[in-house]
Amino acid sequence: MIGAGLGGLCLVQGLRRAGISVAVYERDSAAGVRRQGYRLHIDRRGRDALSVTLPPRLFALVAAIAGRPAANVNGFDPELRSTGVFTLDGPAPSADGGIMPAHTIIDRQVLRRILLSGLDDVVHYGHRCVGYDSDADAVTARFADGSIARGSVLVAADGVGSVIRAQRLPHARIADSRTRLIYGRVPLTSELRCALPPAMFSVFNSVVAQDRRFLGIAPVQYREAPHTASARLAPELVLEPIEDTLAVMFGRRLDRLGLTDRELRAASGRELCELVLEQTSGWHPLVTRIVEGWTPATVYPIAVRSSVPIPPWPTSNVTLLGDAIHAMSPAAGAGANIALRDAAALTAALTEVVAGRPLLDAIRDYEQTMIDEGFRMVRLSAANGTRTLGADPLPI
Ligand SMILES: Cc1cc2nc3c(=O)[nH]c(=O)nc-3n(C[C@H](O)[C@H](O)[C@H](O)COP(=O)(O)OP(=O)(O)OC[C@H]3O[C@@H](n4cnc5c(N)ncnc54)[C@H](O)[C@@H]3O)c2cc1C
């Protein structure tokens, strides 16, 4: 497998739990060397996938840590007047025995650390894949340092810039939505906690101006401190103490920001804070206070890109999951949940192969649902981005 992101690691955990041999090759030199975001909303799809792939004690750890906000998405105008409350879907049967609700929040790095737990012998860092060769019986992945790895199936879990997708499905395109996010963390101090309206302790809050300037505010509060929960439930995994925060992102079309991509990337965290303060000038004082609270070192820009859906393709022993095939705008908060769902579905398919099912039949069934569900969410996320931020629609 190529790529030790959320989807890839979930698949590795699932395959290990099923007793299937696997190796994963990651281009980063180590876990945590790259900024990858601050917060994930795990919905029932992500939860159910984690519950069937992780060893039970690691799933219990996720359930113990993950925050349980009100299952609402709140809309506000720049004066922080409510423009509506969207209630996320309610209780439904779960695969986890009921220990984790359908909507939880977790820090992304904490989840990745948990997903990496116990995988030291199968995750190979510093391996940038540059392509592969395949025949009917095996696939050989090639790496930038000249090394190779051979196996019976190659899984592309290498994210939106996937080199495997570029070779396997060269007609699959990535579209730039022309919107940019500026994303950072605000410490959730007791003063700020008191200043926030109680409704804001929900899954997500969208402050949207008429001209589609957007500020997303999402509390990341732990149910139990990750370091004490891991000491209790999985002592071999040492998690650092971590404070509650607000994950805060400003979004706007690039052509309205007044900066080029190059200038955005070159700007310091402090300069990005100042840009957002300018962009939200005249908004409610609490908004200003939140943006002023950004820890500058955590603030960075993100270009919002999306896969362009393609028709199904002939099945082979090279398959894909997550952002490698259906990257989507974060506007529906679904990409990681779908990547985790893919991982659980591919685990189930490969488990059937071990029990005697022909490999290509199992991969074909996996890909059919993965394509339907993945591209459905790509379209829905893109439509949300167009409605909320004026993002370019998908070019189809
Ligand atoms: C601001 C923001 C907020 C988001 N919030 C949410 C949310 O709340 N809920 C949600 O469900 N989703 C959310 N998402 C989407 C989510 O982050 C992604 O969909 C998810 O990370 C995809 O997981 P993945 O494993 O497919 O890819 P990734 O997590 O991108 O992992 C890919 C891995 O492959 C490695 N790699 C890449 N190329 C190579 C190569 N050539 N060789 C070897 N390794 C390689 C990378 O280093 C990386 O480790 C958000 C996204 C953004 C930008």
Ligand as a Chemical Component Dictionary entry (heavy atoms), coordinates in Angstrom:
data_LIG
# 
_chem_comp.id                   LIG 
_chem_comp.type                 NON-POLYMER 
_chem_comp.pdbx_formal_charge   0 
_chem_comp.three_letter_code    LIG 
# 
loop_
_chem_comp_atom.comp_id 
_chem_comp_atom.atom_id 
_chem_comp_atom.alt_atom_id 
_chem_comp_atom.type_symbol 
_chem_comp_atom.charge 
_chem_comp_atom.model_Cartn_x 
_chem_comp_atom.model_Cartn_y 
_chem_comp_atom.model_Cartn_z 
_chem_comp_atom.pdbx_ordinal 
LIG C1  C1  C 0 -9.346  21.917 6.312  1  
LIG C2  C2  C 0 -9.839  20.503 6.163  2  
LIG C3  C3  C 0 -10.738 20.001 7.091  3  
LIG C4  C4  C 0 -11.245 18.696 6.947  4  
LIG N1  N1  N 0 -12.120 18.230 7.876  5  
LIG C5  C5  C 0 -12.661 16.998 7.712  6  
LIG C6  C6  C 0 -13.625 16.490 8.663  7  
LIG O1  O1  O 0 -13.978 17.144 9.653  8  
LIG N2  N2  N 0 -14.138 15.243 8.455  9  
LIG C7  C7  C 0 -13.779 14.507 7.358  10 
LIG O2  O2  O 0 -14.310 13.407 7.170  11 
LIG N3  N3  N 0 -12.848 14.950 6.462  12 
LIG C8  C8  C 0 -12.291 16.160 6.608  13 
LIG N4  N4  N 0 -11.345 16.602 5.715  14 
LIG C9  C9  C 0 -10.927 15.717 4.605  15 
LIG C10 C10 C 0 -9.843  14.725 5.049  16 
LIG O3  O3  O 0 -8.775  15.418 5.622  17 
LIG C11 C11 C 0 -9.330  13.861 3.888  18 
LIG O4  O4  O 0 -10.390 13.428 3.096  19 
LIG C12 C12 C 0 -8.564  12.629 4.426  20 
LIG O5  O5  O 0 -7.405  13.028 5.088  21 
LIG C13 C13 C 0 -8.204  11.651 3.310  22 
LIG O6  O6  O 0 -7.445  10.596 3.828  23 
LIG P1  P1  P 0 -6.499  9.758  2.872  24 
LIG O7  O7  O 0 -5.889  8.698  3.725  25 
LIG O8  O8  O 0 -7.231  9.346  1.647  26 
LIG O9  O9  O 0 -5.390  10.788 2.367  27 
LIG P2  P2  P 0 -4.313  11.595 3.214  28 
LIG O10 O10 O 0 -4.739  11.762 4.628  29 
LIG O11 O11 O 0 -4.006  12.806 2.399  30 
LIG O12 O12 O 0 -3.029  10.635 3.214  31 
LIG C14 C14 C 0 -2.249  10.410 2.074  32 
LIG C15 C15 C 0 -0.870  9.928  2.536  33 
LIG O13 O13 O 0 -0.137  9.506  1.385  34 
LIG C16 C16 C 0 1.196   10.001 1.479  35 
LIG N5  N5  N 0 1.719   10.099 0.121  36 
LIG C17 C17 C 0 1.334   10.965 -0.854 37 
LIG N6  N6  N 0 2.037   10.749 -1.989 38 
LIG C18 C18 C 0 2.873   9.711  -1.719 39 
LIG C19 C19 C 0 3.841   9.019  -2.509 40 
LIG N7  N7  N 0 4.101   9.353  -3.793 41 
LIG N8  N8  N 0 4.517   7.990  -1.943 42 
LIG C20 C20 C 0 4.275   7.634  -0.642 43 
LIG N9  N9  N 0 3.380   8.267  0.148  44 
LIG C21 C21 C 0 2.678   9.289  -0.398 45 
LIG C22 C22 C 0 1.026   11.356 2.175  46 
LIG O14 O14 O 0 2.235   11.811 2.746  47 
LIG C23 C23 C 0 -0.054  11.028 3.209  48 
LIG O15 O15 O 0 0.500   10.538 4.415  49 
LIG C24 C24 C 0 -10.842 17.896 5.846  50 
LIG C25 C25 C 0 -9.895  18.403 4.923  51 
LIG C26 C26 C 0 -9.422  19.695 5.073  52 
LIG C27 C27 C 0 -8.435  20.228 4.052  53 
# 
loop_
_chem_comp_bond.comp_id 
_chem_comp_bond.atom_id_1 
_chem_comp_bond.atom_id_2 
_chem_comp_bond.value_order 
_chem_comp_bond.pdbx_ordinal 
LIG C1  C2  SING 1  
LIG C2  C3  SING 2  
LIG C2  C26 DOUB 3  
LIG C3  C4  DOUB 4  
LIG C4  N1  SING 5  
LIG C4  C24 SING 6  
LIG N1  C5  DOUB 7  
LIG C5  C6  SING 8  
LIG C5  C8  SING 9  
LIG C6  O1  DOUB 10 
LIG C6  N2  SING 11 
LIG N2  C7  SING 12 
LIG C7  O2  DOUB 13 
LIG C7  N3  SING 14 
LIG N3  C8  DOUB 15 
LIG C8  N4  SING 16 
LIG N4  C9  SING 17 
LIG N4  C24 SING 18 
LIG C9  C10 SING 19 
LIG C10 O3  SING 20 
LIG C10 C11 SING 21 
LIG C11 O4  SING 22 
LIG C11 C12 SING 23 
LIG C12 O5  SING 24 
LIG C12 C13 SING 25 
LIG C13 O6  SING 26 
LIG O6  P1  SING 27 
LIG P1  O7  DOUB 28 
LIG P1  O8  SING 29 
LIG P1  O9  SING 30 
LIG O9  P2  SING 31 
LIG P2  O10 DOUB 32 
LIG P2  O11 SING 33 
LIG P2  O12 SING 34 
LIG O12 C14 SING 35 
LIG C14 C15 SING 36 
LIG C15 O13 SING 37 
LIG C15 C23 SING 38 
LIG O13 C16 SING 39 
LIG C16 N5  SING 40 
LIG C16 C22 SING 41 
LIG N5  C17 SING 42 
LIG N5  C21 SING 43 
LIG C17 N6  DOUB 44 
LIG N6  C18 SING 45 
LIG C18 C19 SING 46 
LIG C18 C21 DOUB 47 
LIG C19 N7  SING 48 
LIG C19 N8  DOUB 49 
LIG N8  C20 SING 50 
LIG C20 N9  DOUB 51 
LIG N9  C21 SING 52 
LIG C22 O14 SING 53 
LIG C22 C23 SING 54 
LIG C23 O15 SING 55 
LIG C24 C25 DOUB 56 
LIG C25 C26 SING 57 
LIG C26 C27 SING 58 
# 
